[in-house]
């Protein structure tokens, strides 16, 4: 393959990815980052409490 076709192939692929992510952005579920942090902390607390209540 000539070098020129390889360069243009990457550009077309990148353009396709940009269009894909722009389309997904409109319908994607939007979650506040602090909610994710809170859920992780809460789940960690539940796991720690369960290991104290039910030791193996």
WOSUL-V24726 format. One record per helix or strand. SS is the DSSP state (~ for helix, > for strand). FROM is the first residue (numbers start at 0). LEN is the number of residues. If there is no record, write none. Layout:
SS:FROM:LEN
SS:FROM:LEN
//
This chain:
~:2:25
~:32:21
//
